[in-house]
Amino acid sequence: MNYEYILIMNFINRTQELSFLQRKYDSDKAEFIILYGRRRIGKTELINKFSLRRPTLYFLGRAESKTDTLRRFNLMLMEHFKDISLARSPLSSWDDCFEYLAENASDRFVLVIDEFPLIVVKFPEMLSIMQDKWDNLFTGTKIMLILCGSSVSMMEKYTLDYDSPLYGRRTGQWMVDRLDIIHLKEFFPSYSFEDILTVYSAIDTIPGYLMQFDINTPVWENIEGKILSKGEFLYEEVEILLREELRDPSNYMSILSSIAGGLTAFNEISSKTSLDKSLLSKYLYILQRLGVVEKNLPVTEGFKRKLKAYGAKYSIKDNFFDFWFRFVYTNLSELERGNSTAVLEVIRKEFPSYLGKKFERIMIDIFPRLDIFSEGGSFT
């Protein structure tokens, strides 16, 4: 059994996303879809699954010059439509490319531009060009345009913000989120219930992270070999994500380190990080918007529905971030020297108390299925 088979054939827990895309595909009009979510969340796999047996042109944005990007798009048009004339006389502008596509696309055609922000960074005029072509060309066709990207902040800025030329053009949007916890057993069929909880508490349910673990390797060996070992993908993933999404990653690192270390009240975080309170409030809001941090209200305050509740606490919502800052970030000096086994021993001693805090998150995830509570809060 391999993960590619699991994701493509069974496509775990993406029924809602596929149904959404199918509804848009079945409509009798042009569609403009914004599809976004963090790295390794499974966006490309979702698109691949959806586009099976549907006429689709998939174009991946790269950090390259606008000339190279246009040349690659020309090549894809030539290959898709089998038009060798484009080799002799390539289209010289994006306007020409989009007009060619509108003229040659079938009755229902899907155009996917993945990692769209990478194109806009090198070629900001693309936003205005796409606005013009959507308003004056694509709306008269049955093209289904999907703009996709991994940088949540940049996708929102370029496609959803009021100041963007594309604002108000979308006909639908979907932020791809984590898998449901109940599907972890499908990734690790031989793992015990305790092992599954360990996986969930260490790397959450991000498909790209789950795929880093070997299903035939004991869970703690996976943690040491894939998270605690220098050079491995997950070893620096948190820092890479923060650098991609945020302007001042060092400040966010300080905030997250403080929360992971048990300083969860606003004043405690402010004192530890020495950040101005207005700036800290902004940073915490951004981390909440990215789904990394959440603000927890005591149950009594939640029922009162106060906007600013006394006693609110912040926690790291993303389990991988929480695990990384609690156990990796604090032991980087040892890990850099290759002492992963010694660090693992420390983690295993402290893990029961860390895992205990995760049970509340598990119950929060499960309770909505049972329709027991309409509003949740922290009991601490």
C-alpha positions as CSV (number, residue, x, y, z in Angstrom):
1,M,0.0,0.0,0.0
2,N,1.3,3.5,-0.8
3,Y,0.0,7.0,0.0
4,E,-0.4,8.0,-3.7
5,Y,-2.9,5.1,-4.0
6,I,-4.8,6.2,-0.9
7,L,-5.0,9.8,-1.9
8,I,-5.9,9.4,-5.6
9,M,-8.1,6.3,-5.5
10,N,-9.9,6.8,-2.2
11,F,-9.3,10.5,-1.9
12,I,-9.9,10.6,1.8
13,N,-12.3,13.1,3.2
14,R,-12.6,15.5,0.2
15,T,-16.2,14.8,-0.7
16,Q,-17.4,18.3,0.1
17,E,-14.6,19.9,-2.0
18,L,-15.3,17.6,-5.0
19,S,-19.0,18.2,-4.8
20,F,-18.5,21.9,-4.7
21,L,-16.3,21.8,-7.8
22,Q,-18.7,19.4,-9.6
23,R,-21.7,21.8,-8.9
24,K,-19.7,24.6,-10.5
25,Y,-18.7,22.5,-13.4
26,D,-22.3,21.5,-14.0
27,S,-23.5,25.1,-14.2
28,D,-24.5,26.6,-17.5
29,K,-22.2,29.6,-17.2
30,A,-18.6,30.7,-16.8
31,E,-17.2,30.1,-13.4
32,F,-14.4,31.8,-11.5
33,I,-13.2,29.8,-8.5
34,I,-10.6,30.7,-5.9
35,L,-9.1,27.6,-4.4
36,Y,-6.5,28.1,-1.7
37,G,-4.9,26.6,1.4
38,R,-1.5,26.1,3.1
39,R,1.3,24.1,1.6
40,R,0.9,20.3,1.6
41,I,-2.8,20.5,2.4
42,G,-3.7,18.6,-0.8
43,K,-4.9,21.2,-3.3
44,T,-3.0,19.9,-6.3
45,E,-4.3,16.3,-5.5
46,L,-7.8,17.7,-5.3
47,I,-7.5,19.4,-8.7
48,N,-6.0,16.3,-10.2
49,K,-8.8,14.2,-9.0
50,F,-11.5,16.7,-10.1
51,S,-10.0,17.1,-13.6
52,L,-9.9,13.4,-14.4
53,R,-11.9,12.9,-17.7
54,R,-12.6,16.6,-17.9
55,P,-11.0,18.9,-20.6
56,T,-8.5,20.7,-18.4
57,L,-5.4,22.9,-19.0
58,Y,-3.3,22.9,-15.8
59,F,-0.6,25.6,-15.6
60,L,1.8,25.9,-12.6
61,G,3.2,29.3,-11.7
62,R,6.9,29.5,-10.9
63,A,9.3,32.1,-9.6
64,E,10.6,33.0,-13.0
65,S,10.5,36.0,-15.4
66,K,7.3,37.0,-17.0
67,T,8.8,36.2,-20.4
68,D,9.5,32.6,-19.4
69,T,6.0,32.2,-17.9
70,L,4.4,33.4,-21.1
71,R,6.6,31.0,-23.1
72,R,5.6,28.1,-21.0
73,F,1.9,29.0,-21.3
74,N,2.3,29.1,-25.1
75,L,3.9,25.7,-25.0
76,M,1.0,24.2,-23.0
77,L,-1.5,25.7,-25.3
78,M,0.3,24.2,-28.3
79,E,0.5,20.8,-26.6
80,H,-3.1,20.8,-25.4
81,F,-4.7,21.9,-28.6
82,K,-2.1,20.1,-30.8
83,D,-1.5,23.4,-32.7
84,I,2.0,23.4,-34.1
85,S,1.4,26.8,-35.6
86,L,2.1,28.2,-32.1
87,A,5.6,26.8,-32.4
88,R,6.2,28.9,-35.5
89,S,4.3,32.0,-34.3
90,P,4.0,32.0,-30.6
91,L,1.4,34.3,-29.0
92,S,3.1,37.5,-27.9
93,S,1.0,38.6,-25.0
94,W,-1.3,37.2,-22.2
95,D,-4.2,39.0,-24.0
96,D,-3.6,36.9,-27.1
97,C,-3.2,33.7,-25.0
98,F,-6.5,34.2,-23.3
99,E,-8.3,35.1,-26.5
100,Y,-6.9,32.0,-28.2
101,L,-8.1,29.9,-25.3
102,A,-11.6,31.3,-25.4
103,E,-11.8,30.7,-29.2
104,N,-10.5,27.1,-29.0
105,A,-11.9,25.8,-25.7
106,S,-14.5,23.1,-25.8
107,D,-18.1,23.6,-24.6
108,R,-17.0,23.1,-21.0
109,F,-13.3,23.7,-20.3
110,V,-11.3,24.0,-17.1
111,L,-8.3,26.3,-16.9
112,V,-6.3,25.9,-13.7
113,I,-3.6,28.4,-12.8
114,D,-1.8,26.9,-9.7
115,E,0.5,29.0,-7.5
116,F,-1.0,32.1,-9.0
117,P,0.7,34.5,-6.5
118,L,4.1,33.5,-7.9
119,I,3.0,34.8,-11.3
120,V,1.6,38.1,-9.9
121,V,4.8,38.8,-7.9
122,K,6.8,38.9,-11.1
123,F,4.0,40.3,-13.3
124,P,1.5,42.4,-11.3
125,E,-0.3,43.5,-14.5
126,M,-1.7,40.0,-14.6
127,L,-4.4,41.0,-12.2
128,S,-5.7,43.8,-14.4
129,I,-5.4,41.6,-17.5
130,M,-7.4,38.8,-15.9
131,Q,-10.0,41.3,-14.7
132,D,-10.4,42.6,-18.3
133,K,-10.6,39.2,-19.9
134,W,-13.1,37.9,-17.3
135,D,-15.3,40.9,-17.7
136,N,-15.2,41.1,-21.5
137,L,-14.3,37.6,-22.8
138,F,-14.6,34.7,-20.4
139,T,-18.0,35.6,-19.1
140,G,-19.4,34.9,-22.5
141,T,-18.0,31.3,-22.5
142,K,-18.3,28.2,-20.5
143,I,-14.8,28.3,-19.2
144,M,-14.3,27.3,-15.6
145,L,-11.3,29.3,-14.3
146,I,-9.6,28.1,-11.1
147,L,-7.0,30.2,-9.5
148,C,-5.1,28.3,-6.9
149,G,-2.3,29.1,-4.4
150,S,-0.5,28.0,-1.2
151,S,0.1,31.4,0.3
152,V,-3.1,32.1,2.1
153,S,-2.3,35.8,2.8
154,M,-1.2,36.4,-0.8
155,M,-4.2,34.6,-2.3
156,E,-6.6,36.7,-0.2
157,K,-4.7,39.9,-1.1
158,Y,-4.7,39.2,-4.9
159,T,-8.1,37.7,-5.3
160,L,-10.4,38.5,-2.4
161,D,-9.4,41.9,-1.0
162,Y,-11.5,44.9,-1.9
163,D,-8.4,46.6,-3.5
164,S,-7.7,43.8,-5.9
165,P,-8.7,44.2,-9.5
166,L,-10.3,40.7,-9.2
167,Y,-12.5,41.7,-6.3
168,G,-16.1,40.7,-6.9
169,R,-15.4,38.6,-10.0
170,R,-15.3,35.2,-8.2
171,T,-18.3,33.0,-8.5
172,G,-17.1,30.7,-5.7
173,Q,-14.2,30.1,-3.3
174,W,-12.9,27.3,-1.1
175,M,-10.2,27.3,1.5
176,V,-8.9,23.7,1.6
177,D,-8.5,22.6,5.2
178,R,-7.0,19.7,7.2
179,L,-8.4,16.2,6.8
180,D,-10.8,15.0,9.5
181,I,-9.1,13.2,12.4
182,I,-11.3,10.1,11.9
183,H,-9.5,9.4,8.6
184,L,-6.0,9.0,10.1
185,K,-6.6,5.2,10.5
186,E,-6.9,5.0,6.7
187,F,-3.3,6.4,6.5
188,F,-1.9,4.1,9.2
189,P,-4.0,0.9,9.2
190,S,-1.6,-1.0,11.4
191,Y,-1.3,1.7,14.1
192,S,-3.0,1.4,17.5
193,F,-5.4,4.0,18.8
194,E,-2.6,5.4,20.9
195,D,-0.4,5.6,17.9
196,I,-3.1,7.5,15.9
197,L,-3.4,10.0,18.7
198,T,0.4,10.5,18.8
199,V,0.4,11.1,15.0
200,Y,-2.5,13.6,15.3
201,S,-0.8,15.4,18.2
202,A,2.6,15.6,16.4
203,I,1.7,16.4,12.8
204,D,-2.0,17.0,12.7
205,T,-3.9,15.8,9.6
206,I,-2.0,17.6,6.8
207,P,-1.8,15.1,3.9
208,G,1.7,16.2,2.9
209,Y,3.0,15.7,6.4
210,L,1.3,12.4,6.9
211,M,2.9,11.2,3.7
212,Q,6.3,11.8,5.2
213,F,5.7,9.0,7.7
214,D,6.4,5.4,6.8
215,I,3.3,3.3,7.5
216,N,5.5,0.3,8.3
217,T,7.7,2.2,10.8
218,P,6.7,2.6,14.5
219,V,5.3,6.0,15.3
220,W,8.2,7.2,17.5
221,E,10.8,6.1,15.0
222,N,8.9,8.2,12.4
223,I,8.9,11.2,14.8
224,E,12.6,10.9,15.3
225,G,13.5,10.2,11.7
226,K,11.1,12.6,10.0
227,I,10.8,15.5,12.5
228,L,13.8,15.5,14.7
229,S,16.5,14.7,12.1
230,K,18.3,17.6,10.5
231,G,17.7,17.8,6.7
232,E,14.4,16.1,6.8
233,F,11.4,17.8,5.2
234,L,9.5,18.4,8.5
235,Y,12.6,19.6,10.4
236,E,12.4,23.1,9.0
237,E,8.9,23.2,7.6
238,V,7.5,25.5,10.2
239,E,10.1,28.2,9.6
240,I,9.7,27.9,5.9
241,L,5.9,28.4,6.2
242,L,6.3,31.4,8.4
243,R,8.8,33.0,6.0
244,E,6.5,32.4,3.1
245,E,3.4,33.8,4.7
246,L,4.6,36.6,7.0
247,R,6.8,39.8,6.8
248,D,8.3,39.6,10.3
249,P,8.7,35.8,10.9
250,S,11.0,36.4,14.0
251,N,8.2,38.2,15.9
252,Y,5.7,35.4,15.1
253,M,8.3,32.8,16.2
254,S,8.6,34.6,19.5
255,I,4.8,34.7,19.9
256,L,4.3,31.0,19.1
257,S,7.3,29.9,21.3
258,S,5.7,31.8,24.2
259,I,2.3,30.2,23.7
260,A,3.8,26.7,23.3
261,G,5.7,27.3,26.5
262,G,2.6,27.9,28.5
263,L,2.2,31.7,28.3
264,T,-1.3,31.8,26.9
265,A,-2.8,35.1,28.3
266,F,-2.4,38.3,26.2
267,N,-0.4,40.1,28.9
268,E,1.9,37.1,29.5
269,I,2.7,36.9,25.8
270,S,3.2,40.7,25.6
271,S,5.6,40.6,28.6
272,K,7.6,37.7,27.2
273,T,8.0,39.0,23.7
274,S,8.3,42.7,24.6
275,L,6.0,43.5,21.7
276,D,3.8,46.6,21.8
277,K,0.3,45.5,22.7
278,S,-1.3,47.0,19.5
279,L,1.3,45.2,17.4
280,L,0.8,41.9,19.3
281,S,-2.9,42.1,18.8
282,K,-2.4,42.5,15.1
283,Y,0.1,39.5,15.0
284,L,-2.3,37.3,17.0
285,Y,-5.2,38.2,14.6
286,I,-3.1,37.2,11.6
287,L,-2.1,33.9,13.2
288,Q,-5.8,33.3,13.9
289,R,-6.7,34.1,10.3
290,L,-4.0,31.6,9.1
291,G,-5.5,28.9,11.3
292,V,-2.3,28.6,13.4
293,V,-3.6,30.2,16.7
294,E,-7.0,30.3,18.3
295,K,-8.5,32.5,21.0
296,N,-10.2,30.4,23.7
297,L,-13.0,31.7,26.0
298,P,-14.1,30.0,29.2
299,V,-17.4,28.3,28.7
300,T,-19.3,30.8,30.8
301,E,-17.9,33.7,28.8
302,G,-18.7,31.9,25.6
303,F,-22.4,31.6,26.5
304,K,-22.4,35.3,27.4
305,R,-21.2,36.0,23.8
306,K,-18.8,38.7,24.9
307,L,-16.6,40.1,22.2
308,K,-13.8,40.8,24.7
309,A,-14.0,38.2,27.4
310,Y,-12.0,38.4,30.6
311,G,-9.8,35.5,31.0
312,A,-9.4,34.7,27.3
313,K,-6.5,32.4,26.5
314,Y,-4.5,31.8,23.3
315,S,-3.5,28.4,22.1
316,I,-1.8,26.9,19.0
317,K,-4.5,25.3,17.0
318,D,-2.2,23.7,14.5
319,N,-0.8,20.5,16.2
320,F,2.3,20.4,14.1
321,F,3.2,24.0,15.0
322,D,2.4,23.3,18.6
323,F,4.6,20.1,18.7
324,W,7.4,21.8,16.8
325,F,7.6,24.9,19.0
326,R,7.2,22.8,22.2
327,F,9.8,20.1,21.4
328,V,11.8,21.0,18.3
329,Y,12.4,24.7,18.6
330,T,13.4,24.4,22.3
331,N,15.9,21.7,21.5
332,L,17.4,23.0,18.2
333,S,20.9,23.2,19.6
334,E,20.9,19.5,20.5
335,L,19.2,18.5,17.2
336,E,21.7,20.5,15.2
337,R,24.5,18.4,16.7
338,G,22.6,15.2,15.8
339,N,21.4,14.3,19.2
340,S,17.9,13.3,18.1
341,T,17.7,10.2,20.2
342,A,18.4,12.1,23.4
343,V,15.8,14.7,22.5
344,L,13.3,12.0,21.7
345,E,13.7,10.6,25.2
346,V,12.9,14.0,26.7
347,I,9.9,14.3,24.4
348,R,8.5,10.9,25.4
349,K,8.7,11.8,29.1
350,E,6.8,15.1,28.5
351,F,4.4,13.8,25.9
352,P,1.7,12.5,28.1
353,S,1.0,16.0,29.6
354,Y,1.2,17.4,26.1
355,L,-1.2,14.8,24.7
356,G,-3.6,15.4,27.5
357,K,-4.2,19.0,26.3
358,K,-5.1,17.6,22.8
359,F,-8.0,15.6,24.1
360,E,-10.0,18.8,24.4
361,R,-9.3,19.6,20.7
362,I,-10.3,16.1,19.7
363,M,-13.7,16.4,21.6
364,I,-14.2,19.8,20.0
365,D,-13.7,18.1,16.6
366,I,-16.1,15.3,17.4
367,F,-18.9,17.0,19.3
368,P,-20.3,18.9,16.2
369,R,-20.9,15.5,14.6
370,L,-23.1,14.6,17.6
371,D,-25.0,17.9,17.6
372,I,-24.7,18.0,21.4
373,F,-23.5,21.6,21.7
374,S,-24.0,24.6,19.5
375,E,-21.2,26.6,21.2
376,G,-18.0,25.4,22.7
377,G,-15.5,26.9,25.0
378,S,-12.5,26.0,27.2
379,F,-13.1,24.4,30.6
380,T,-9.9,25.8,31.9
